């Protein structure tokens, strides 16, 4: 499986409601040593209900300049969420389905704001 | 699902966190001597045993950075055959930062074969092409 197989895939809840499409994948380097670094496991997927891709990650970081571009890109990525790997139930027919009761997290790196 | 809402922050993890699109894709790959190797075009992940019933305890792991002729598939869509990708194992990645540094020499990686071929078969045959300018 390559990352492009996941990017752009629609994500639906267990009830069949469309959540958005995968715009990025978050990896955590907290696995066992794998060569020079720790193994990078898939931590979760960033899902956007409006944009089909994320540009520069303005919605995930505290960068706010240039102001007009930041505001536009944040607006474009509004409603983005992070779903963690344990909440993914299946990936079939290019559709990712969540488990019942899946928790949606803020995609921001800075946890002080969501 | 799209109205404004307050979402909880993601649980903290013990190690470094990378968003593939922001921190890996399209980054230049350099060897320990800062020799350019290639760029990160995609990532190869371990495939879950059963895609219909994903195991919450076995998330995919990055196996390799992929590089290859992906320009046309980016423009027109589709997927490059696996055989057209050149793999750089995650084991040799030393520092995924502004550039992705690997811990082995560029000449030891398949990704730099075009550079080596050009050096050995074209540049080396140009008069003066075998030494530094004086």
Interface residues (C-beta under 8 A of the other chain):
Chain A: X1 X2 X3 X4 X5 X7 X13 X17 X18 X19 X20 X23 X24 X25 X26 X27 X28 X29 X30 X31 X34 X35 X36 X37 X38 X39 X40 X41 X42 X43 X44 X46 X49 X50 X53 X54 X56 X57 X60 X78 X79 X81 X82 X84 X85 X86 X87 X88 X89 X90 X91 X92 X103 X104 X105 X106 X107 X108 X109 X111 X112 X114
Chain B: X1 X2 X3 X4 X6 X7 X8 X9 X10 X11 X12 X13 X14 X15 X16 X17 X18 X19 X20 X21 X22 X25 X42 X43 X44 X45 X46 X47 X48 X51 X52 X53 X54 X56 X57 X59 X60 X61 X62 X66 X79 X85 X89 X90 X91 X92 X93 X94 X96 X103
